[in-house]
Amino acid sequence: MKGYEITLEDKGQDFTRLKTDEKGIVIVAEPYQTDVWKGALIPITQQKIGELCMIHHLPHIEYGYLKYKVLAIKEINF
């Protein structure tokens, strides 16, 4: 399975990496909080490195942003 690993800046939060499927659906939040972020959508094709991480995760976040900038996006295989 192909996907993406998004590395976020570290501001002391419980997660600094998000792993998504090829559509940008979060599968894993590392090192903690997978149960909180699993199923959220990150629009991979629109996300730019150096900008705040875009995220859609109803009912809490509707087309919003995390407070953390994206440091890297790389393709991965599960």
C-alpha positions as protocol buffer text, in pm:
chain_id: "A"
residue {
  index: 1
  type: MET
  ca { x: 0 y: 0 z: 0 }
}
residue {
  index: 2
  type: LYS
  ca { x: 134 y: 341 z: -97 }
}
residue {
  index: 3
  type: GLY
  ca { x: 100 y: 648 z: 123 }
}
residue {
  index: 4
  type: TYR
  ca { x: 272 y: 953 z: 268 }
}
residue {
  index: 5
  type: GLU
  ca { x: 460 y: 1042 z: 583 }
}
residue {
  index: 6
  type: ILE
  ca { x: 420 y: 1403 z: 691 }
}
residue {
  index: 7
  type: THR
  ca { x: 672 y: 1538 z: 941 }
}
residue {
  index: 8
  type: LEU
  ca { x: 555 y: 1830 z: 1155 }
}
residue {
  index: 9
  type: GLU
  ca { x: 754 y: 2083 z: 1353 }
}
residue {
  index: 10
  type: ASP
  ca { x: 789 y: 1983 z: 1718 }
}
residue {
  index: 11
  type: LYS
  ca { x: 629 y: 2223 z: 1963 }
}
residue {
  index: 12
  type: GLY
  ca { x: 596 y: 1965 z: 2240 }
}
residue {
  index: 13
  type: GLN
  ca { x: 278 y: 1804 z: 2104 }
}
residue {
  index: 14
  type: ASP
  ca { x: 209 y: 1429 z: 2128 }
}
residue {
  index: 15
  type: PHE
  ca { x: 257 y: 1368 z: 1755 }
}
residue {
  index: 16
  type: THR
  ca { x: 517 y: 1485 z: 1504 }
}
residue {
  index: 17
  type: ARG
  ca { x: 449 y: 1241 z: 1217 }
}
residue {
  index: 18
  type: LEU
  ca { x: 130 y: 1159 z: 1034 }
}
residue {
  index: 19
  type: LYS
  ca { x: 112 y: 864 z: 798 }
}
residue {
  index: 20
  type: THR
  ca { x: -165 y: 867 z: 539 }
}
residue {
  index: 21
  type: ASP
  ca { x: -293 y: 648 z: 261 }
}
residue {
  index: 22
  type: GLU
  ca { x: -258 y: 763 z: -102 }
}
residue {
  index: 23
  type: LYS
  ca { x: -571 y: 979 z: -68 }
}
residue {
  index: 24
  type: GLY
  ca { x: -441 y: 1165 z: 239 }
}
residue {
  index: 25
  type: ILE
  ca { x: -652 y: 983 z: 500 }
}
residue {
  index: 26
  type: VAL
  ca { x: -456 y: 960 z: 827 }
}
residue {
  index: 27
  type: ILE
  ca { x: -380 y: 602 z: 930 }
}
residue {
  index: 28
  type: VAL
  ca { x: -121 y: 664 z: 1203 }
}
residue {
  index: 29
  type: ALA
  ca { x: -16 y: 961 z: 1420 }
}
residue {
  index: 30
  type: GLU
  ca { x: 323 y: 902 z: 1581 }
}
residue {
  index: 31
  type: PRO
  ca { x: 444 y: 870 z: 1846 }
}
residue {
  index: 32
  type: TYR
  ca { x: 100 y: 907 z: 2010 }
}
residue {
  index: 33
  type: GLN
  ca { x: -260 y: 1005 z: 1927 }
}
residue {
  index: 34
  type: THR
  ca { x: -346 y: 769 z: 1642 }
}
residue {
  index: 35
  type: ASP
  ca { x: -685 y: 722 z: 1810 }
}
residue {
  index: 36
  type: VAL
  ca { x: -745 y: 1100 z: 1789 }
}
residue {
  index: 37
  type: TRP
  ca { x: -634 y: 1165 z: 1429 }
}
residue {
  index: 38
  type: LYS
  ca { x: -710 y: 839 z: 1247 }
}
residue {
  index: 39
  type: GLY
  ca { x: -955 y: 907 z: 964 }
}
residue {
  index: 40
  type: ALA
  ca { x: -871 y: 1277 z: 927 }
}
residue {
  index: 41
  type: LEU
  ca { x: -804 y: 1408 z: 575 }
}
residue {
  index: 42
  type: ILE
  ca { x: -491 y: 1598 z: 475 }
}
residue {
  index: 43
  type: PRO
  ca { x: -514 y: 1733 z: 117 }
}
residue {
  index: 44
  type: ILE
  ca { x: -172 y: 1602 z: 9 }
}
residue {
  index: 45
  type: THR
  ca { x: -179 y: 1758 z: -338 }
}
residue {
  index: 46
  type: GLN
  ca { x: -239 y: 2104 z: -191 }
}
residue {
  index: 47
  type: GLN
  ca { x: -15 y: 2081 z: 116 }
}
residue {
  index: 48
  type: LYS
  ca { x: 311 y: 2273 z: 94 }
}
residue {
  index: 49
  type: ILE
  ca { x: 626 y: 2227 z: 300 }
}
residue {
  index: 50
  type: GLY
  ca { x: 685 y: 2519 z: 536 }
}
residue {
  index: 51
  type: GLU
  ca { x: 315 y: 2597 z: 573 }
}
residue {
  index: 52
  type: LEU
  ca { x: 71 y: 2500 z: 848 }
}
residue {
  index: 53
  type: CYS
  ca { x: -65 y: 2148 z: 807 }
}
residue {
  index: 54
  type: MET
  ca { x: -410 y: 2152 z: 648 }
}
residue {
  index: 55
  type: ILE
  ca { x: -660 y: 1907 z: 797 }
}
residue {
  index: 56
  type: HIS
  ca { x: -1028 y: 1814 z: 779 }
}
residue {
  index: 57
  type: HIS
  ca { x: -1156 y: 1605 z: 1069 }
}
residue {
  index: 58
  type: LEU
  ca { x: -1527 y: 1631 z: 1140 }
}
residue {
  index: 59
  type: PRO
  ca { x: -1694 y: 1715 z: 1372 }
}
residue {
  index: 60
  type: HIS
  ca { x: -1403 y: 1904 z: 1532 }
}
residue {
  index: 61
  type: ILE
  ca { x: -1212 y: 2059 z: 1239 }
}
residue {
  index: 62
  type: GLU
  ca { x: -1379 y: 2158 z: 913 }
}
residue {
  index: 63
  type: TYR
  ca { x: -1118 y: 2252 z: 653 }
}
residue {
  index: 64
  type: GLY
  ca { x: -881 y: 2393 z: 913 }
}
residue {
  index: 65
  type: TYR
  ca { x: -516 y: 2386 z: 1007 }
}
residue {
  index: 66
  type: LEU
  ca { x: -303 y: 2232 z: 1277 }
}
residue {
  index: 67
  type: LYS
  ca { x: -79 y: 2473 z: 1470 }
}
residue {
  index: 68
  type: TYR
  ca { x: 228 y: 2303 z: 1328 }
}
residue {
  index: 69
  type: LYS
  ca { x: 419 y: 2362 z: 1005 }
}
residue {
  index: 70
  type: VAL
  ca { x: 499 y: 2076 z: 770 }
}
residue {
  index: 71
  type: LEU
  ca { x: 873 y: 2007 z: 758 }
}
residue {
  index: 72
  type: ALA
  ca { x: 869 y: 1719 z: 507 }
}
residue {
  index: 73
  type: ILE
  ca { x: 640 y: 1501 z: 298 }
}
residue {
  index: 74
  type: LYS
  ca { x: 766 y: 1172 z: 159 }
}
residue {
  index: 75
  type: GLU
  ca { x: 609 y: 879 z: -21 }
}
residue {
  index: 76
  type: ILE
  ca { x: 613 y: 553 z: 174 }
}
residue {
  index: 77
  type: ASN
  ca { x: 501 y: 194 z: 131 }
}
residue {
  index: 78
  type: PHE
  ca { x: 318 y: 8 z: 407 }
}
